[in-house]
Structures are given as structure tokens and as C-alpha cells.
Amino acid sequence: MTVWKRIKPSLQSAKFYALWLPVMIAFKLRERRAYNEISPKLWLSSGELIYRDLEMYDEVDGHKLDKSFLDELVKTRTDLHDKIAKRLILTLCVFSFLFANFLSLKIDFKVGGFDLKYSPAIAQGLLLVTNMIAVHTLMMQNSLHILDSTIKFIVIKSIPPELHQIYFAKIFNREHYPSYTPYNLPHITFNPLNTFMGKYTAVAFLTLLCGSGLIYVACNIWMIYDMIFNPKFGWISISIGAYIVITGIFAFLYMIITRFKLPYTDYTHNQELELLGQIDPDRRALRSSEIYDKLISLRREMVERGYLKKV
């Protein structure tokens, strides 16, 4: 009997927590859903975010999003694009030199007035240098992406729609793929053959581009793998290989946050409550109650059931 008295409180406590845990998990999920209804998640790319932000832009001190500003951006964008193109060409040439010699196809290479002759030390040094150039180029491409998104927004907003395709072909001439679609000739449309060829040509181009990129990445991984697991200079080779791998991982993460869609939280209700607080405090209190009523009800229910303490 004495033993039972000792273990009974522990069993009751264990039973309570066995029930408490799933109830609390369910409560947190319901609370999260209610919170997401108040502050919804928006999946936006950086380009879409720029569009939304510039939609709210109002002229400040004569700074207009007009054709003159567009011309300035286009010049800057062209210079930046040319710098990136030169870096990419240099990187591809050095990669060809490294990979050919990695496959024992001994070739020499001239770059910037220097003659490069293959040796393990030069190969590993060039891998390190091209990796650093690639990271800096990735940052430059982010700036280019911001300029591109801004330019497209200004073209759409300030240039007559009849000229949009012409401007895009002029500014983005190295990447403008679609064929011309007439704006003022709605009675002239593409027939099924044109649509079929355009669609599958685009798919073929995209497949080849992705395939080339995957082959390039795979070849680099192969060379780095060999550097780490067959080190010709011991710990130095391993250190260089590890540095390249770590840098590559963070470069990939940087590419995700600057290119892909990411979740943002929309706090529009905060602005609404702030504005109401300035013009109608009573209405603000009522609106705040409407917004947070579901969250408050969920927490009150958990307090009444004994799962949460009353604050």
C-alpha cells in the first residue's frame, strides 16, 4: 500500500502529460493556422517583391520612374552584364583547361598574357581562384537581377504597351527568346504549327541548358572529389577542396535567397490598426478584437480546460 501511494502520483502525472502533449500539439497547430489567417504567408521571388514595392512608389524630389531613368538603368545594366559575361567566358576557358588536363589530355592555355602549363599545383590554385571569381560573379548577377526587374517594371508602366516587346528585345537582347507577337493586329494569330514549334523548341533549349549546367557541376564535383580523396599535396589539397565545398554550399544558399520564391509574412493588419489608432481609436479597438478574436478564443478554451495557466 505504501509503494502504491508513492507511485500513484507519478502515474497520474505521466497520464496527464501523455494527454497534455497531443492536446498542446493540436493547439499549436490550430494557433498557427489562425495566426496565418491574420498574417498570411506570401511566396514571392525578389523580382515580384520589387514589382510590389515599386507599385507603391511615389515621386520623391523629382525622381521619376520614367524613360530618362530607364535609359540610365539600361546603361548600367549593359556595363554590368558585359563584366559578368567576360568573367563567365574566362571561367569556362579555365574550366576547359583544368578538366582536359584532369583527363590527362595535356593542353596549354593563354590568359591575360600568361602561358599556363599544367601542373597539379596550378590546377588546384586555379580551382580555388575560379571558385572565388564565381562567388563574386554570383553577387554581381544578383545586382543584375534587381536592375532587370526594375527595368521591366518601368517598361511596363511608362512605355506604351505596343512597344513592350521591342524594348525587351532591345534591352535583354541576349536572353529574349519569344518570337514577336503583334499587338495591333489581333486578327492575326499563331496557327497550331507555330505554337507547336515554339513550345517544343523552348523545351529543347531549356533541356539542353539545364543538361549543360548539370554536366558542368558534375565535372567540377569530380575534380574536387579527386582533390580531397586523392590529395597530391596532403592537407593543403584537402583544405582547398573543403574550402571550395563550403563556399559552394553557401553560394547555393545565396542563389536560393536571391532567385527563388521565399516566404514573407504580410502584416497589413498592423498598418490598418496603426492608421485607425490615429483617426478613430474606438474603431481600432473594435477592429483589433475582430482580428484577434479567434486566437483569443483558442487560448481561453485551453485555459478553461486546464492545459494553460491564466495570464
C-alpha atoms as a printed R data frame, in Angstrom:
    type eleno elety resid chain resno       x      y       z
1   ATOM     1    CA   MET     A     1   0.000  0.000   0.000
2   ATOM     2    CA   THR     A     2   2.850  2.333   0.854
3   ATOM     3    CA   VAL     A     3   4.508  1.614  -2.505
4   ATOM     4    CA   TRP     A     4   1.234  2.322  -4.347
5   ATOM     5    CA   LYS     A     5   0.909  5.674  -2.571
6   ATOM     6    CA   ARG     A     6   4.383  6.536  -3.727
7   ATOM     7    CA   ILE     A     7   3.943  5.614  -7.376
8   ATOM     8    CA   LYS     A     8   0.312  6.730  -7.787
9   ATOM     9    CA   PRO     A     9   1.132 10.465  -8.127
10  ATOM    10    CA   SER     A    10   3.819  9.637 -10.684
11  ATOM    11    CA   LEU     A    11   1.402  7.521 -12.734
12  ATOM    12    CA   GLN     A    12  -1.234 10.238 -12.591
13  ATOM    13    CA   SER     A    13   1.352 12.823 -13.672
14  ATOM    14    CA   ALA     A    14   2.537 10.577 -16.529
15  ATOM    15    CA   LYS     A    15  -1.073 10.066 -17.631
16  ATOM    16    CA   PHE     A    16  -1.688 13.818 -17.572
17  ATOM    17    CA   TYR     A    17   1.385 14.555 -19.700
18  ATOM    18    CA   ALA     A    18   0.537 11.720 -22.092
19  ATOM    19    CA   LEU     A    19  -2.769 13.511 -22.732
20  ATOM    20    CA   TRP     A    20  -1.295 17.018 -22.439
21  ATOM    21    CA   LEU     A    21   1.311 16.612 -25.206
22  ATOM    22    CA   PRO     A    22  -1.003 15.727 -28.153
23  ATOM    23    CA   VAL     A    23  -3.544 18.336 -26.990
24  ATOM    24    CA   MET     A    24  -0.837 21.017 -26.920
25  ATOM    25    CA   ILE     A    25   0.465 19.968 -30.344
26  ATOM    26    CA   ALA     A    26  -3.063 20.223 -31.765
27  ATOM    27    CA   PHE     A    27  -3.498 23.618 -30.052
28  ATOM    28    CA   LYS     A    28  -0.239 24.960 -31.505
29  ATOM    29    CA   LEU     A    29  -1.242 23.824 -34.987
30  ATOM    30    CA   ARG     A    30  -4.665 25.492 -34.661
31  ATOM    31    CA   GLU     A    31  -2.999 28.608 -33.261
32  ATOM    32    CA   ARG     A    32  -0.564 28.677 -36.187
33  ATOM    33    CA   ARG     A    33  -3.415 28.361 -38.707
34  ATOM    34    CA   ALA     A    34  -5.308 31.181 -37.004
35  ATOM    35    CA   TYR     A    35  -2.169 33.325 -36.987
36  ATOM    36    CA   ASN     A    36  -1.583 32.622 -40.702
37  ATOM    37    CA   GLU     A    37  -5.107 33.831 -41.422
38  ATOM    38    CA   ILE     A    38  -4.255 37.120 -39.704
39  ATOM    39    CA   SER     A    39  -0.752 37.411 -41.183
40  ATOM    40    CA   PRO     A    40  -0.735 35.223 -44.298
41  ATOM    41    CA   LYS     A    41   2.426 33.866 -45.875
42  ATOM    42    CA   LEU     A    42   3.297 35.218 -49.307
43  ATOM    43    CA   TRP     A    43   5.654 33.268 -51.560
44  ATOM    44    CA   LEU     A    44   7.482 35.857 -53.625
45  ATOM    45    CA   SER     A    45  10.629 35.982 -55.716
46  ATOM    46    CA   SER     A    46  12.883 39.020 -55.408
47  ATOM    47    CA   GLY     A    47  11.553 40.241 -58.768
48  ATOM    48    CA   GLU     A    48   7.942 40.012 -57.588
49  ATOM    49    CA   LEU     A    49   8.890 41.799 -54.380
50  ATOM    50    CA   ILE     A    50  10.440 44.636 -56.393
51  ATOM    51    CA   TYR     A    51   7.275 44.906 -58.507
52  ATOM    52    CA   ARG     A    52   5.091 45.184 -55.405
53  ATOM    53    CA   ASP     A    53   7.382 47.721 -53.804
54  ATOM    54    CA   LEU     A    54   7.653 49.947 -56.872
55  ATOM    55    CA   GLU     A    55   3.870 49.845 -57.286
56  ATOM    56    CA   MET     A    56   3.761 51.838 -54.031
57  ATOM    57    CA   TYR     A    57   6.475 54.279 -55.089
58  ATOM    58    CA   ASP     A    58   5.555 57.950 -55.223
59  ATOM    59    CA   GLU     A    59   7.767 60.569 -56.817
60  ATOM    60    CA   VAL     A    60  10.345 61.921 -54.360
61  ATOM    61    CA   ASP     A    61  12.338 65.094 -55.095
62  ATOM    62    CA   GLY     A    62  11.768 64.774 -58.825
63  ATOM    63    CA   HIS     A    63  12.935 61.155 -59.068
64  ATOM    64    CA   LYS     A    64  10.528 59.681 -61.581
65  ATOM    65    CA   LEU     A    65  10.337 56.144 -62.891
66  ATOM    66    CA   ASP     A    66  10.251 57.384 -66.471
67  ATOM    67    CA   LYS     A    67  12.148 56.899 -69.724
68  ATOM    68    CA   SER     A    68  15.127 59.069 -68.713
69  ATOM    69    CA   PHE     A    69  15.648 56.990 -65.582
70  ATOM    70    CA   LEU     A    70  15.133 53.862 -67.691
71  ATOM    71    CA   ASP     A    71  17.975 54.924 -70.020
72  ATOM    72    CA   GLU     A    72  20.316 55.357 -67.038
73  ATOM    73    CA   LEU     A    73  19.461 51.915 -65.714
74  ATOM    74    CA   VAL     A    74  19.900 50.320 -69.148
75  ATOM    75    CA   LYS     A    75  23.417 51.749 -69.484
76  ATOM    76    CA   THR     A    76  24.401 50.500 -66.024
77  ATOM    77    CA   ARG     A    77  22.773 47.159 -66.728
78  ATOM    78    CA   THR     A    78  24.633 46.752 -70.036
79  ATOM    79    CA   ASP     A    79  28.022 47.512 -68.429
80  ATOM    80    CA   LEU     A    80  27.347 45.078 -65.598
81  ATOM    81    CA   HIS     A    81  26.152 42.380 -67.984
82  ATOM    82    CA   ASP     A    82  29.320 42.739 -70.091
83  ATOM    83    CA   LYS     A    83  31.518 42.359 -66.993
84  ATOM    84    CA   ILE     A    84  29.648 39.229 -65.947
85  ATOM    85    CA   ALA     A    85  29.871 37.790 -69.488
86  ATOM    86    CA   LYS     A    86  33.660 38.279 -69.540
87  ATOM    87    CA   ARG     A    87  34.009 36.565 -66.169
88  ATOM    88    CA   LEU     A    88  31.860 33.639 -67.305
89  ATOM    89    CA   ILE     A    89  33.891 33.215 -70.506
90  ATOM    90    CA   LEU     A    90  37.139 33.299 -68.501
91  ATOM    91    CA   THR     A    91  35.757 30.764 -66.003
92  ATOM    92    CA   LEU     A    92  34.625 28.412 -68.777
93  ATOM    93    CA   CYS     A    93  38.004 28.624 -70.531
94  ATOM    94    CA   VAL     A    94  39.886 27.866 -67.314
95  ATOM    95    CA   PHE     A    95  37.446 25.038 -66.547
96  ATOM    96    CA   SER     A    96  38.079 23.523 -70.009
97  ATOM    97    CA   PHE     A    97  41.841 23.724 -69.399
98  ATOM    98    CA   LEU     A    98  41.539 22.100 -65.956
99  ATOM    99    CA   PHE     A    99  39.163 19.339 -66.957
100 ATOM   100    CA   ALA     A   100  41.093 18.434 -70.113
101 ATOM   101    CA   ASN     A   101  44.277 18.050 -68.092
102 ATOM   102    CA   PHE     A   102  42.369 16.203 -65.361
103 ATOM   103    CA   LEU     A   103  41.505 13.639 -68.065
104 ATOM   104    CA   SER     A   104  45.223 13.507 -68.987
105 ATOM   105    CA   LEU     A   105  44.704 15.486 -72.201
106 ATOM   106    CA   LYS     A   106  47.706 17.736 -71.710
107 ATOM   107    CA   ILE     A   107  46.989 21.172 -73.159
108 ATOM   108    CA   ASP     A   108  48.382 24.658 -72.552
109 ATOM   109    CA   PHE     A   109  46.354 27.806 -72.191
110 ATOM   110    CA   LYS     A   110  46.952 31.536 -72.614
111 ATOM   111    CA   VAL     A   111  45.054 34.038 -70.497
112 ATOM   112    CA   GLY     A   112  45.822 37.686 -69.818
113 ATOM   113    CA   GLY     A   113  49.233 37.391 -71.473
114 ATOM   114    CA   PHE     A   114  50.257 34.421 -69.312
115 ATOM   115    CA   ASP     A   115  51.018 30.923 -70.572
116 ATOM   116    CA   LEU     A   116  49.502 28.260 -68.335
117 ATOM   117    CA   LYS     A   117  51.154 24.865 -68.435
118 ATOM   118    CA   TYR     A   118  49.552 22.064 -66.493
119 ATOM   119    CA   SER     A   119  50.852 21.005 -63.093
120 ATOM   120    CA   PRO     A   120  48.949 19.741 -60.036
121 ATOM   121    CA   ALA     A   121  49.792 22.924 -58.106
122 ATOM   122    CA   ILE     A   122  48.499 25.222 -60.862
123 ATOM   123    CA   ALA     A   123  45.365 23.112 -61.287
124 ATOM   124    CA   GLN     A   124  44.424 23.319 -57.622
125 ATOM   125    CA   GLY     A   125  45.269 27.008 -57.440
126 ATOM   126    CA   LEU     A   126  43.117 27.729 -60.488
127 ATOM   127    CA   LEU     A   127  40.223 25.765 -58.996
128 ATOM   128    CA   LEU     A   128  40.421 27.940 -55.906
129 ATOM   129    CA   VAL     A   129  40.661 31.187 -57.913
130 ATOM   130    CA   THR     A   130  37.779 30.330 -60.268
131 ATOM   131    CA   ASN     A   131  35.658 29.385 -57.252
132 ATOM   132    CA   MET     A   132  36.268 32.835 -55.718
133 ATOM   133    CA   ILE     A   133  35.519 34.524 -59.059
134 ATOM   134    CA   ALA     A   134  32.289 32.509 -59.355
135 ATOM   135    CA   VAL     A   135  31.107 33.650 -55.916
136 ATOM   136    CA   HIS     A   136  31.756 37.306 -56.734
137 ATOM   137    CA   THR     A   137  30.068 36.859 -60.117
138 ATOM   138    CA   LEU     A   138  27.025 35.416 -58.349
139 ATOM   139    CA   MET     A   139  26.777 38.593 -56.271
140 ATOM   140    CA   MET     A   140  27.055 40.701 -59.420
141 ATOM   141    CA   GLN     A   141  24.281 38.623 -61.002
142 ATOM   142    CA   ASN     A   142  22.045 39.459 -58.045
143 ATOM   143    CA   SER     A   143  22.588 43.170 -58.758
144 ATOM   144    CA   LEU     A   144  21.840 42.468 -62.415
145 ATOM   145    CA   HIS     A   145  18.622 40.683 -61.435
146 ATOM   146    CA   ILE     A   146  17.499 43.704 -59.393
147 ATOM   147    CA   LEU     A   147  18.226 46.030 -62.315
148 ATOM   148    CA   ASP     A   148  16.407 43.707 -64.733
149 ATOM   149    CA   SER     A   149  13.300 43.591 -62.529
150 ATOM   150    CA   THR     A   150  13.285 47.376 -62.142
151 ATOM   151    CA   ILE     A   151  13.756 47.930 -65.866
152 ATOM   152    CA   LYS     A   152  10.917 45.559 -66.739
153 ATOM   153    CA   PHE     A   153   8.650 47.343 -64.262
154 ATOM   154    CA   ILE     A   154   9.442 50.777 -65.758
155 ATOM   155    CA   VAL     A   155   8.942 49.489 -69.316
156 ATOM   156    CA   ILE     A   156   5.543 48.036 -68.398
157 ATOM   157    CA   LYS     A   157   4.441 51.184 -66.548
158 ATOM   158    CA   SER     A   158   5.896 54.030 -68.632
159 ATOM   159    CA   ILE     A   159   6.234 52.705 -72.174
160 ATOM   160    CA   PRO     A   160   3.212 52.189 -74.452
161 ATOM   161    CA   PRO     A   161   2.224 48.507 -74.491
162 ATOM   162    CA   GLU     A   162   2.685 48.350 -78.272
163 ATOM   163    CA   LEU     A   163   6.431 48.844 -77.726
164 ATOM   164    CA   HIS     A   164   6.989 46.479 -74.805
165 ATOM   165    CA   GLN     A   165   8.299 43.600 -76.906
166 ATOM   166    CA   ILE     A   166  10.612 45.900 -78.847
167 ATOM   167    CA   TYR     A   167  12.056 47.362 -75.648
168 ATOM   168    CA   PHE     A   168  12.543 43.919 -74.129
169 ATOM   169    CA   ALA     A   169  14.317 42.760 -77.296
170 ATOM   170    CA   LYS     A   170  16.484 45.894 -77.236
171 ATOM   171    CA   ILE     A   171  17.470 45.726 -73.574
172 ATOM   172    CA   PHE     A   172  17.508 41.974 -72.984
173 ATOM   173    CA   ASN     A   173  18.754 41.043 -76.463
174 ATOM   174    CA   ARG     A   174  20.921 38.157 -75.195
175 ATOM   175    CA   GLU     A   175  18.032 36.450 -73.441
176 ATOM   176    CA   HIS     A   176  14.907 37.473 -75.341
177 ATOM   177    CA   TYR     A   177  13.565 34.189 -76.688
178 ATOM   178    CA   PRO     A   178   9.882 34.592 -77.720
179 ATOM   179    CA   SER     A   179   9.031 35.457 -81.307
180 ATOM   180    CA   TYR     A   180   7.266 38.735 -81.963
181 ATOM   181    CA   THR     A   181   3.544 38.796 -81.184
182 ATOM   182    CA   PRO     A   182   1.628 41.648 -82.922
183 ATOM   183    CA   TYR     A   183  -0.214 43.999 -80.585
184 ATOM   184    CA   ASN     A   184  -2.288 45.994 -83.065
185 ATOM   185    CA   LEU     A   185  -3.174 43.045 -85.242
186 ATOM   186    CA   PRO     A   186  -5.463 40.933 -83.055
187 ATOM   187    CA   HIS     A   187  -6.923 39.257 -86.154
188 ATOM   188    CA   ILE     A   188  -3.518 37.718 -86.973
189 ATOM   189    CA   THR     A   189  -2.700 34.860 -84.594
190 ATOM   190    CA   PHE     A   190  -0.323 31.928 -84.469
191 ATOM   191    CA   ASN     A   191  -1.582 28.739 -86.044
192 ATOM   192    CA   PRO     A   192  -1.138 25.345 -84.327
193 ATOM   193    CA   LEU     A   193   2.103 24.629 -86.212
194 ATOM   194    CA   ASN     A   194   3.732 27.856 -84.986
195 ATOM   195    CA   THR     A   195   2.570 27.183 -81.436
196 ATOM   196    CA   PHE     A   196   3.841 23.586 -81.548
197 ATOM   197    CA   MET     A   197   7.285 24.569 -82.867
198 ATOM   198    CA   GLY     A   198   7.650 27.447 -80.416
199 ATOM   199    CA   LYS     A   199   6.639 25.344 -77.437
200 ATOM   200    CA   TYR     A   200   8.874 22.367 -78.101
201 ATOM   201    CA   THR     A   201  11.821 24.451 -79.270
202 ATOM   202    CA   ALA     A   202  11.680 26.268 -75.931
203 ATOM   203    CA   VAL     A   203  11.547 22.928 -74.099
204 ATOM   204    CA   ALA     A   204  14.538 21.657 -76.109
205 ATOM   205    CA   PHE     A   205  16.577 24.812 -75.397
206 ATOM   206    CA   LEU     A   206  15.758 24.631 -71.697
207 ATOM   207    CA   THR     A   207  16.639 20.929 -71.537
208 ATOM   208    CA   LEU     A   208  19.989 21.496 -73.245
209 ATOM   209    CA   LEU     A   209  20.751 24.440 -70.979
210 ATOM   210    CA   CYS     A   210  19.925 22.507 -67.810
211 ATOM   211    CA   GLY     A   211  21.825 19.472 -69.099
212 ATOM   212    CA   SER     A   212  24.926 21.565 -69.818
213 ATOM   213    CA   GLY     A   213  24.728 23.118 -66.352
214 ATOM   214    CA   LEU     A   214  24.424 19.720 -64.667
215 ATOM   215    CA   ILE     A   215  27.387 18.367 -66.642
216 ATOM   216    CA   TYR     A   216  29.463 21.415 -65.652
217 ATOM   217    CA   VAL     A   217  28.574 20.974 -61.976
218 ATOM   218    CA   ALA     A   218  29.219 17.205 -62.099
219 ATOM   219    CA   CYS     A   219  32.664 17.703 -63.660
220 ATOM   220    CA   ASN     A   220  33.592 20.258 -61.005
221 ATOM   221    CA   ILE     A   221  32.422 17.901 -58.251
222 ATOM   222    CA   TRP     A   222  34.501 15.125 -59.798
223 ATOM   223    CA   MET     A   223  37.673 17.263 -59.761
224 ATOM   224    CA   ILE     A   224  37.053 18.480 -56.202
225 ATOM   225    CA   TYR     A   225  36.335 14.919 -55.039
226 ATOM   226    CA   ASP     A   226  39.651 13.785 -56.517
227 ATOM   227    CA   MET     A   227  41.430 16.702 -54.843
228 ATOM   228    CA   ILE     A   228  40.072 15.767 -51.399
229 ATOM   229    CA   PHE     A   229  40.304 11.969 -51.541
230 ATOM   230    CA   ASN     A   230  43.479 11.738 -53.638
231 ATOM   231    CA   PRO     A   231  45.403 14.721 -52.264
232 ATOM   232    CA   LYS     A   232  48.637 15.410 -54.130
233 ATOM   233    CA   PHE     A   233  49.798 17.932 -51.522
234 ATOM   234    CA   GLY     A   234  48.410 16.360 -48.372
235 ATOM   235    CA   TRP     A   235  46.481 18.604 -46.015
236 ATOM   236    CA   ILE     A   236  46.866 21.591 -48.349
237 ATOM   237    CA   SER     A   237  44.853 19.862 -51.083
238 ATOM   238    CA   ILE     A   238  42.261 18.697 -48.568
239 ATOM   239    CA   SER     A   239  41.950 22.235 -47.139
240 ATOM   240    CA   ILE     A   240  41.498 23.788 -50.587
241 ATOM   241    CA   GLY     A   241  38.893 21.181 -51.508
242 ATOM   242    CA   ALA     A   242  37.000 21.661 -48.236
243 ATOM   243    CA   TYR     A   243  37.082 25.450 -48.678
244 ATOM   244    CA   ILE     A   244  35.642 25.124 -52.192
245 ATOM   245    CA   VAL     A   245  32.876 22.769 -50.984
246 ATOM   246    CA   ILE     A   246  31.872 25.038 -48.089
247 ATOM   247    CA   THR     A   247  31.915 28.121 -50.319
248 ATOM   248    CA   GLY     A   248  29.842 26.299 -52.915
249 ATOM   249    CA   ILE     A   249  27.196 25.346 -50.332
250 ATOM   250    CA   PHE     A   250  26.809 28.937 -49.154
251 ATOM   251    CA   ALA     A   251  26.841 30.204 -52.740
252 ATOM   252    CA   PHE     A   252  23.952 27.839 -53.498
253 ATOM   253    CA   LEU     A   253  22.056 29.141 -50.453
254 ATOM   254    CA   TYR     A   254  22.737 32.706 -51.600
255 ATOM   255    CA   MET     A   255  21.367 31.838 -55.029
256 ATOM   256    CA   ILE     A   256  18.192 30.459 -53.411
257 ATOM   257    CA   ILE     A   257  17.536 33.599 -51.358
258 ATOM   258    CA   THR     A   258  18.151 35.893 -54.339
259 ATOM   259    CA   ARG     A   259  16.463 33.935 -57.142
260 ATOM   260    CA   PHE     A   260  13.792 31.588 -55.823
261 ATOM   261    CA   LYS     A   261  10.444 32.271 -54.204
262 ATOM   262    CA   LEU     A   262  10.669 32.605 -50.437
263 ATOM   263    CA   PRO     A   263   8.006 33.022 -47.740
264 ATOM   264    CA   TYR     A   264   7.257 36.528 -46.487
265 ATOM   265    CA   THR     A   265   4.757 37.445 -43.769
266 ATOM   266    CA   ASP     A   266   2.087 40.004 -44.646
267 ATOM   267    CA   TYR     A   267   1.480 42.354 -41.700
268 ATOM   268    CA   THR     A   268  -1.109 44.509 -43.453
269 ATOM   269    CA   HIS     A   269  -3.348 44.355 -40.380
270 ATOM   270    CA   ASN     A   270  -0.679 46.169 -38.332
271 ATOM   271    CA   GLN     A   271  -0.776 49.110 -40.728
272 ATOM   272    CA   GLU     A   272  -4.567 49.076 -40.622
273 ATOM   273    CA   LEU     A   273  -4.617 49.184 -36.809
274 ATOM   274    CA   GLU     A   274  -1.965 51.902 -36.714
275 ATOM   275    CA   LEU     A   275  -3.969 54.078 -39.108
276 ATOM   276    CA   LEU     A   276  -7.217 53.500 -37.217
277 ATOM   277    CA   GLY     A   277  -5.465 54.394 -33.967
278 ATOM   278    CA   GLN     A   278  -4.662 57.796 -35.409
279 ATOM   279    CA   ILE     A   279  -8.107 58.623 -36.790
280 ATOM   280    CA   ASP     A   280 -10.578 56.541 -34.754
281 ATOM   281    CA   PRO     A   281  -9.316 54.844 -31.549
282 ATOM   282    CA   ASP     A   282 -12.708 53.298 -30.784
283 ATOM   283    CA   ARG     A   283 -12.891 51.712 -34.200
284 ATOM   284    CA   ARG     A   284  -9.318 50.477 -33.743
285 ATOM   285    CA   ALA     A   285 -10.251 48.615 -30.554
286 ATOM   286    CA   LEU     A   286 -13.225 47.011 -32.281
287 ATOM   287    CA   ARG     A   287 -11.165 46.038 -35.327
288 ATOM   288    CA   SER     A   288  -8.373 44.629 -33.145
289 ATOM   289    CA   SER     A   289 -10.931 42.476 -31.355
290 ATOM   290    CA   GLU     A   290 -12.246 41.225 -34.717
291 ATOM   291    CA   ILE     A   291  -8.771 40.335 -35.958
292 ATOM   292    CA   TYR     A   292  -7.523 38.563 -32.847
293 ATOM   293    CA   ASP     A   293 -10.831 37.076 -31.667
294 ATOM   294    CA   LYS     A   294 -10.047 33.573 -32.939
295 ATOM   295    CA   LEU     A   295  -6.615 33.478 -31.305
296 ATOM   296    CA   ILE     A   296  -8.019 34.774 -28.016
297 ATOM   297    CA   SER     A   297 -10.854 32.202 -28.094
298 ATOM   298    CA   LEU     A   298  -8.416 29.327 -28.666
299 ATOM   299    CA   ARG     A   299  -6.247 30.355 -25.737
300 ATOM   300    CA   ARG     A   300  -9.274 30.946 -23.477
301 ATOM   301    CA   GLU     A   301 -10.531 27.447 -24.283
302 ATOM   302    CA   MET     A   302  -7.180 25.906 -23.311
303 ATOM   303    CA   VAL     A   303  -7.179 27.863 -20.028
304 ATOM   304    CA   GLU     A   304 -10.693 26.657 -19.192
305 ATOM   305    CA   ARG     A   305  -9.683 23.055 -19.889
306 ATOM   306    CA   GLY     A   306  -6.676 23.405 -17.574
307 ATOM   307    CA   TYR     A   307  -3.948 22.966 -20.186
308 ATOM   308    CA   LEU     A   308  -2.709 26.562 -19.904
309 ATOM   309    CA   LYS     A   309  -2.352 28.885 -16.962
310 ATOM   310    CA   LYS     A   310  -4.404 32.051 -16.871
311 ATOM   311    CA   VAL     A   311  -2.239 35.093 -17.522
